[in-house]
Amino acid sequence: LLAGCAGVTPDGGFDAVAQQAHQRAKLAPRIVAGEADARAVADTTRTLLATPLDMDAAVRIALLNHPGLQASYWKVGIAQADLAQAARLQNPAFGFKRLAGGGDVEIERSLSFSLLQVLTLPLARRVEAGRFEQVKLDVGAEIERHALETRRAWIAAVAAGQGLDYARRVHAAADASAELRARMARSGNASKLDLAREQAFRAEAGAALTRAQHQSLAAREHLTRLLGLWGGDTAFTLPARLPDLPPAPSEVADVERRALTQRLDIAAARQDAAATASSLGLTRATRFINVLELGIERKSETGMPSARGYEVSIELPLFDWGGARSARAEALYMQSLRRVAEVAVNARSQARERYLGYRAAWDLARHYRDEVIPLRRQISQETLLRYNGMLASPFELLTDAREQADAVNATINALKDFWSAHADLEEALGAPVAHSAPAQHKEHAQ
């Protein structure tokens, strides 16, 4: 009777997944279960899109609004329904038979149920409970992966927009340089070779601008897909530049241990192995007898007293002794153990690799910020002083601007690579990696 009362919760068990995501990474997923939820999500999305979209707001919108991710949330409800079904007894079967002939009527009534299902109910419920926990871990891991992918896409989109803005400046400078050289050529103060060089640089700057426009559009559309936006919501704005480099990289001790203890994919693999082991126990319990039914019968016949009795139905293991099913379950269990070992080995290596990549990315971004850009600025200032003192021509200023273009683009890419490496490290460790407040180097970024 207690098993028959088992049911499902209105949220399908997703609240536990949402609480875990909030505790682990301050994420706030929400399942859309009706019109009220859909309106609330739409209102939240519009509010967040009303201002330039920062990284945290982008992640929040993605977890609320992405249809594919919302579809995965319902996996928890499906698993909870399977668990509730496994805790319930099968409905009894009622049989009725009536025979009439020669003025006599014979009636048989029977009521039967599966005795084997009653005996194996606790074990079957434990199997489904393990599967339910595994699904919750899988969905939690999917939430974190989507959040990190959204962060990467946001970083790429902002960096592409920043690169596009600089490409436009370079193209404008190339136009000015080519126009000035053309005027000098018409007046006889510049050769055709000098003019061709300026025009070639303008053509290359135009090609670079076209590439930057395409990269910016592609990165923005990738972010839009991850946010699950369409229609007028795709006209969101992004910040003009990436966040500044933090003053120092995070020191993460024992990255392998943290990865093994914090990653949800490892926990899900372990849970899968445990669930498979429970399933192996159920398979062994039903190896020889797969059908066992018990029922009561009552027979009424004209002119005869009623007869009552019981009926037992049992499967005879003459051809199938269950060896193949048991062997299959054992093979699945051994396979799941090897999967756990594979995930653990890969997690260790990935944690080491991405931490080293994160540190290298910070070193490279700091090198551009503290050495390359200051030196380029110093060269520009000296060139400008010479131009003001009539010791340098305007073309030397323009040439210096060209040389700065590569350094600035490399700086933007280095900063983008650092924040992408930061997201990769968080994925490898299965937990956020905090930084101290970034130092202000706005003059370096201008």
C-alpha positions as CSV (number, residue, x, y, z in Angstrom):
1,L,0.0,0.0,0.0
2,L,2.8,2.4,0.8
3,A,4.5,1.6,-2.5
4,G,1.2,2.5,-4.3
5,C,1.3,5.9,-2.7
6,A,4.6,6.8,-4.2
7,G,4.4,9.8,-6.6
8,V,6.2,12.6,-8.3
9,T,6.8,16.1,-7.2
10,P,5.5,19.1,-9.2
11,D,9.0,20.2,-10.2
12,G,10.0,16.7,-11.2
13,G,12.9,16.7,-8.8
14,F,14.6,19.6,-10.6
15,D,14.8,21.8,-7.5
16,A,17.5,19.6,-6.1
17,V,19.5,20.1,-9.3
18,A,19.0,23.9,-9.2
19,Q,20.1,24.1,-5.5
20,Q,23.2,22.1,-6.3
21,A,24.1,24.4,-9.2
22,H,23.7,27.4,-7.0
23,Q,25.8,26.0,-4.2
24,R,28.6,24.9,-6.6
25,A,28.8,27.8,-9.0
26,K,26.2,30.4,-8.0
27,L,24.2,29.4,-11.1
28,A,20.4,29.9,-11.2
29,P,18.7,27.5,-13.6
30,R,14.9,27.4,-13.7
31,I,12.6,24.9,-15.3
32,V,9.7,26.3,-17.4
33,A,6.7,24.2,-16.4
34,G,3.9,26.5,-17.5
35,E,2.8,29.9,-18.9
36,A,3.6,31.6,-15.6
37,D,7.1,30.4,-15.7
38,A,7.5,31.3,-19.3
39,R,6.3,34.9,-18.6
40,A,8.7,35.2,-15.7
41,V,11.6,34.0,-17.8
42,A,10.7,36.4,-20.6
43,D,10.5,39.4,-18.2
44,T,13.8,38.5,-16.6
45,T,15.4,38.2,-20.1
46,R,14.1,41.5,-21.2
47,T,15.4,43.2,-18.0
48,L,18.9,41.7,-18.5
49,L,19.0,42.7,-22.1
50,A,18.0,46.3,-21.4
51,T,21.7,47.1,-20.5
52,P,25.0,46.0,-22.0
53,L,25.2,42.3,-21.5
54,D,27.9,41.3,-19.1
55,M,29.2,37.7,-18.6
56,D,27.1,36.8,-15.6
57,A,23.9,38.2,-17.2
58,A,24.6,36.1,-20.4
59,V,25.0,33.0,-18.3
60,R,21.8,33.7,-16.5
61,I,19.8,34.2,-19.7
62,A,21.3,31.0,-21.2
63,L,20.3,28.9,-18.3
64,L,16.7,30.3,-18.3
65,N,16.1,30.7,-22.0
66,H,18.0,28.1,-24.0
67,P,15.4,25.6,-25.4
68,G,17.8,22.6,-25.6
69,L,18.9,23.1,-22.1
70,Q,15.3,23.4,-20.9
71,A,14.6,20.1,-22.7
72,S,17.4,18.4,-20.7
73,Y,15.9,19.7,-17.4
74,W,13.0,17.4,-18.0
75,K,15.3,14.3,-17.9
76,V,15.1,14.7,-14.1
77,G,11.3,14.5,-14.2
78,I,11.4,11.4,-16.5
79,A,13.8,9.7,-14.1
80,Q,11.7,10.6,-11.1
81,A,8.6,9.2,-12.8
82,D,10.6,5.9,-13.5
83,L,11.5,5.8,-9.8
84,A,7.9,6.3,-8.7
85,Q,6.8,3.6,-11.2
86,A,9.4,1.2,-9.9
87,A,8.1,1.7,-6.3
88,R,4.6,0.6,-7.3
89,L,3.1,-2.9,-7.6
90,Q,1.8,-4.1,-10.8
91,N,-2.0,-4.1,-11.1
92,P,-3.7,-7.4,-10.3
93,A,-5.3,-9.3,-13.1
94,F,-9.0,-10.2,-12.9
95,G,-10.2,-13.1,-15.0
96,F,-13.8,-14.1,-15.8
97,K,-14.9,-17.2,-17.7
98,R,-18.5,-18.3,-18.5
99,L,-19.4,-21.6,-20.2
100,A,-23.0,-22.5,-21.0
101,G,-24.4,-25.7,-22.6
102,G,-27.2,-28.2,-22.0
103,G,-28.9,-26.0,-19.6
104,D,-25.8,-25.8,-17.4
105,V,-23.8,-22.7,-16.7
106,E,-20.2,-22.8,-15.4
107,I,-18.6,-19.6,-14.2
108,E,-14.9,-19.1,-13.2
109,R,-13.5,-16.0,-11.5
110,S,-9.8,-15.4,-10.8
111,L,-7.6,-12.7,-9.3
112,S,-3.9,-12.9,-9.7
113,F,-0.8,-10.8,-9.2
114,S,3.0,-11.1,-9.8
115,L,4.5,-12.6,-6.7
116,L,8.0,-12.2,-8.2
117,Q,7.6,-8.5,-8.6
118,V,6.6,-8.2,-4.9
119,L,9.7,-10.1,-3.9
120,T,12.1,-8.0,-6.0
121,L,10.4,-4.6,-5.5
122,P,12.9,-3.3,-2.9
123,L,15.9,-4.2,-5.1
124,A,14.2,-2.7,-8.3
125,R,13.4,0.5,-6.4
126,R,17.1,0.8,-5.3
127,V,18.2,0.4,-8.9
128,E,15.9,3.2,-10.1
129,A,16.9,5.4,-7.2
130,G,20.5,5.1,-8.3
131,R,19.5,5.9,-11.9
132,F,17.6,9.0,-10.6
133,E,20.7,10.3,-8.7
134,Q,22.8,9.7,-11.8
135,V,20.4,11.7,-14.0
136,K,20.5,14.6,-11.6
137,L,24.3,14.6,-11.7
138,D,24.3,14.4,-15.5
139,V,21.9,17.3,-15.8
140,G,23.9,19.3,-13.3
141,A,27.0,18.7,-15.4
142,E,25.2,19.7,-18.5
143,I,24.1,23.0,-16.8
144,E,27.7,23.8,-15.9
145,R,29.0,22.9,-19.4
146,H,26.5,25.2,-21.0
147,A,27.3,28.0,-18.6
148,L,31.0,27.7,-19.4
149,E,30.4,27.5,-23.1
150,T,28.3,30.7,-22.8
151,R,31.2,32.4,-21.0
152,R,33.6,31.4,-23.8
153,A,31.1,32.6,-26.4
154,W,30.7,35.9,-24.6
155,I,34.5,36.4,-24.4
156,A,34.9,35.6,-28.1
157,A,32.0,38.0,-29.0
158,V,33.4,40.9,-27.0
159,A,36.9,40.4,-28.2
160,A,35.7,40.2,-31.8
161,G,33.8,43.5,-31.3
162,Q,36.9,45.1,-29.8
163,G,39.0,43.9,-32.7
164,L,36.4,45.2,-35.2
165,D,36.5,48.6,-33.6
166,Y,40.3,48.7,-33.9
167,A,40.1,47.4,-37.5
168,R,37.9,50.3,-38.4
169,R,40.4,52.8,-36.9
170,V,43.2,51.2,-38.8
171,H,41.2,51.3,-42.0
172,A,40.4,55.0,-41.5
173,A,44.1,55.7,-40.9
174,A,45.0,53.8,-44.1
175,D,42.4,55.8,-46.1
176,A,43.9,59.1,-44.8
177,S,47.4,57.9,-45.6
178,A,46.5,56.8,-49.1
179,E,44.6,60.1,-49.8
180,L,47.6,62.2,-48.6
181,R,50.0,60.2,-50.7
182,A,47.7,60.5,-53.8
183,R,47.7,64.3,-53.4
184,M,51.5,64.4,-53.1
185,A,51.8,62.2,-56.1
186,R,49.6,64.5,-58.1
187,S,51.7,67.5,-57.1
188,G,54.9,65.6,-58.0
189,N,56.1,65.2,-54.4
190,A,55.7,61.4,-54.2
191,S,56.6,58.6,-56.6
192,K,54.3,56.0,-58.1
193,L,56.0,53.4,-55.9
194,D,55.2,55.3,-52.7
195,L,51.6,55.7,-53.9
196,A,51.2,52.0,-54.7
197,R,52.5,51.1,-51.3
198,E,50.0,53.3,-49.6
199,Q,47.2,51.9,-51.7
200,A,48.3,48.4,-51.0
201,F,48.2,49.0,-47.3
202,R,44.7,50.5,-47.6
203,A,43.6,47.4,-49.6
204,E,45.0,45.1,-46.9
205,A,43.3,47.2,-44.2
206,G,40.0,46.9,-46.0
207,A,40.4,43.1,-46.2
208,A,41.3,43.0,-42.5
209,L,38.2,45.0,-41.7
210,T,36.0,42.6,-43.7
211,R,37.5,39.7,-41.8
212,A,36.9,41.4,-38.5
213,Q,33.3,42.1,-39.4
214,H,32.7,38.5,-40.3
215,Q,34.4,37.3,-37.1
216,S,32.3,39.7,-35.0
217,L,29.1,38.6,-36.6
218,A,29.9,34.9,-36.3
219,A,30.9,35.2,-32.7
220,R,27.8,37.2,-31.9
221,E,25.5,34.7,-33.6
222,H,27.2,31.8,-31.7
223,L,26.5,33.7,-28.4
224,T,22.9,34.3,-29.6
225,R,22.3,30.6,-30.1
226,L,23.6,29.7,-26.7
227,L,21.4,32.4,-25.2
228,G,18.4,31.0,-27.0
229,L,17.4,34.4,-28.3
230,W,15.4,35.2,-31.5
231,G,13.5,38.1,-33.0
232,G,14.0,41.5,-31.4
233,D,16.0,40.1,-28.5
234,T,18.9,39.5,-30.8
235,A,19.6,43.3,-30.9
236,F,21.4,43.1,-27.5
237,T,24.5,45.2,-26.8
238,L,27.8,44.0,-25.5
239,P,30.5,45.8,-23.5
240,A,33.1,47.7,-25.6
241,R,36.0,45.7,-24.2
242,L,37.0,42.6,-22.2
243,P,37.5,42.7,-18.5
244,D,41.0,43.8,-17.4
245,L,43.6,41.3,-16.5
246,P,43.7,40.4,-12.8
247,P,46.8,41.5,-10.9
248,A,47.9,37.9,-10.4
249,P,46.8,34.4,-11.5
250,S,44.9,32.2,-9.0
251,E,47.1,29.7,-7.2
252,V,45.3,26.4,-7.4
253,A,46.8,23.7,-5.2
254,D,46.5,20.0,-6.0
255,V,44.5,20.4,-9.2
256,E,44.2,16.6,-9.7
257,R,42.5,16.0,-6.4
258,R,40.2,18.9,-6.8
259,A,39.1,17.6,-10.2
260,L,38.5,14.1,-8.9
261,T,36.4,15.4,-6.0
262,Q,34.5,18.2,-7.6
263,R,33.7,17.2,-11.2
264,L,30.1,16.1,-11.8
265,D,31.0,13.9,-14.7
266,I,33.2,11.8,-12.4
267,A,30.4,11.6,-9.8
268,A,27.9,10.6,-12.5
269,A,30.3,7.9,-13.8
270,R,30.6,6.5,-10.3
271,Q,26.9,6.6,-9.8
272,D,26.4,4.8,-13.1
273,A,28.7,2.0,-11.9
274,A,26.8,1.7,-8.6
275,A,23.5,1.6,-10.4
276,T,24.8,-1.1,-12.8
277,A,26.0,-3.1,-9.8
278,S,22.5,-2.9,-8.3
279,S,21.0,-3.9,-11.7
280,L,23.4,-6.9,-11.7
281,G,21.9,-8.0,-8.3
282,L,18.4,-7.8,-9.7
283,T,19.4,-9.8,-12.8
284,R,20.9,-12.5,-10.6
285,A,17.8,-12.6,-8.4
286,T,15.6,-13.3,-11.5
287,R,18.1,-15.5,-13.3
288,F,16.2,-18.8,-13.0
289,I,12.6,-17.6,-12.4
290,N,11.4,-14.7,-14.4
291,V,7.6,-15.3,-14.0
292,L,6.0,-16.2,-10.7
293,E,2.3,-15.4,-10.2
294,L,-0.1,-16.2,-7.4
295,G,-3.9,-15.9,-7.7
296,I,-7.2,-17.0,-6.1
297,E,-10.0,-18.6,-8.0
298,R,-13.7,-19.2,-7.5
299,K,-15.8,-21.6,-9.7
300,S,-19.6,-21.7,-9.8
301,E,-21.5,-24.4,-11.7
302,T,-25.2,-25.1,-12.1
303,G,-26.5,-27.5,-9.5
304,M,-23.0,-27.8,-7.8
305,P,-21.6,-26.0,-4.8
306,S,-19.2,-23.2,-5.4
307,A,-15.5,-24.2,-5.4
308,R,-12.6,-21.9,-4.3
309,G,-8.9,-22.3,-4.6
310,Y,-5.7,-20.8,-5.6
311,E,-3.4,-20.9,-8.6
312,V,0.4,-20.6,-8.9
313,S,2.0,-19.9,-12.3
314,I,5.8,-20.3,-12.6
315,E,8.1,-20.2,-15.5
316,L,10.0,-23.4,-16.1
317,P,13.6,-22.7,-16.9
318,L,13.9,-25.5,-19.5
319,F,15.5,-23.5,-22.4
320,D,16.7,-20.3,-20.9
321,W,18.5,-20.6,-17.5
322,G,19.3,-16.9,-17.4
323,G,23.0,-17.3,-18.0
324,A,23.1,-14.9,-20.9
325,R,21.2,-12.2,-19.1
326,S,23.5,-12.6,-16.1
327,A,26.6,-12.5,-18.3
328,R,25.4,-9.4,-20.1
329,A,24.8,-7.6,-16.7
330,E,28.3,-8.6,-15.5
331,A,29.8,-7.3,-18.7
332,L,27.9,-4.0,-18.4
333,Y,29.2,-3.6,-14.9
334,M,32.8,-4.3,-15.8
335,Q,32.4,-1.8,-18.7
336,S,31.1,0.9,-16.3
337,L,34.1,0.3,-14.0
338,R,36.5,0.9,-16.9
339,R,34.5,4.1,-17.9
340,V,35.0,5.4,-14.4
341,A,38.7,4.8,-14.7
342,E,38.8,6.5,-18.1
343,V,37.0,9.6,-16.9
344,A,39.3,9.8,-13.9
345,V,42.5,9.5,-15.9
346,N,41.3,12.1,-18.4
347,A,40.2,14.5,-15.7
348,R,43.7,14.3,-14.0
349,S,45.4,15.1,-17.3
350,Q,43.0,17.8,-18.3
351,A,43.3,19.5,-15.0
352,R,47.1,19.7,-15.2
353,E,47.0,20.8,-18.9
354,R,44.5,23.5,-18.4
355,Y,46.1,24.9,-15.3
356,L,49.4,25.2,-17.1
357,G,47.6,26.8,-20.0
358,Y,45.9,29.2,-17.7
359,R,49.2,30.3,-16.1
360,A,50.8,30.7,-19.6
361,A,47.9,32.7,-20.9
362,W,48.1,35.1,-17.9
363,D,51.9,35.5,-18.4
364,L,51.4,36.3,-22.1
365,A,48.7,38.8,-21.5
366,R,50.7,40.5,-18.8
367,H,53.7,40.6,-21.1
368,Y,51.7,42.5,-23.7
369,R,50.1,44.7,-21.1
370,D,53.2,45.7,-19.2
371,E,55.9,45.5,-21.8
372,V,54.8,45.5,-25.4
373,I,52.1,48.2,-25.2
374,P,54.1,50.6,-23.1
375,L,57.0,50.3,-25.5
376,R,54.7,51.0,-28.5
377,R,53.2,53.9,-26.7
378,Q,56.7,55.3,-26.0
379,I,57.6,55.0,-29.7
380,S,54.4,56.8,-30.7
381,Q,55.1,59.6,-28.3
382,E,58.6,60.1,-29.6
383,T,57.5,60.0,-33.2
384,L,54.8,62.6,-32.4
385,L,57.4,64.9,-30.7
386,R,59.6,64.7,-33.8
387,Y,56.7,65.4,-36.0
388,N,55.8,68.5,-33.9
389,G,59.4,69.6,-34.2
390,M,59.3,69.1,-38.0
391,L,61.8,66.3,-37.7
392,A,59.4,63.6,-39.0
393,S,56.9,63.5,-41.8
394,P,53.2,62.6,-41.5
395,F,54.0,59.3,-43.1
396,E,56.2,58.3,-40.3
397,L,53.3,58.9,-38.0
398,L,51.1,56.7,-40.2
399,T,53.8,54.0,-40.4
400,D,54.0,54.0,-36.6
401,A,50.2,53.5,-36.5
402,R,50.5,50.5,-38.8
403,E,53.1,48.9,-36.6
404,Q,50.9,49.5,-33.6
405,A,48.0,47.6,-35.2
406,D,49.7,44.2,-34.9
407,A,50.6,44.9,-31.2
408,V,47.1,46.0,-30.3
409,N,45.5,43.0,-32.0
410,A,47.9,40.6,-30.3
411,T,47.1,42.2,-26.9
412,I,43.3,41.8,-27.5
413,N,43.9,38.1,-28.5
414,A,46.1,37.5,-25.5
415,L,43.5,38.9,-23.1
416,K,40.8,36.8,-24.9
417,D,42.9,33.7,-24.6
418,F,43.4,34.3,-20.8
419,W,39.7,34.6,-20.1
420,S,39.0,31.6,-22.3
421,A,41.7,29.6,-20.4
422,H,40.1,30.7,-17.1
423,A,36.8,29.2,-18.3
424,D,38.6,26.0,-19.4
425,L,40.2,25.7,-16.0
426,E,36.9,26.0,-14.2
427,E,35.5,23.3,-16.5
428,A,38.5,21.0,-15.7
429,L,38.2,21.5,-12.0
430,G,34.4,21.4,-11.8
431,A,34.4,24.6,-9.6
432,P,34.8,28.4,-10.0
433,V,38.2,29.9,-9.8
434,A,38.1,33.3,-8.1
435,H,40.4,36.2,-8.8
436,S,41.2,39.3,-6.8
437,A,40.0,42.7,-8.2
438,P,41.7,43.4,-11.6
439,A,44.2,46.2,-11.7
440,Q,43.2,49.2,-13.8
441,H,45.2,49.6,-17.0
442,K,42.9,51.6,-19.1
443,E,45.7,53.6,-20.6
444,H,47.2,50.3,-21.9
445,A,43.9,49.3,-23.6
446,Q,43.2,52.6,-25.3
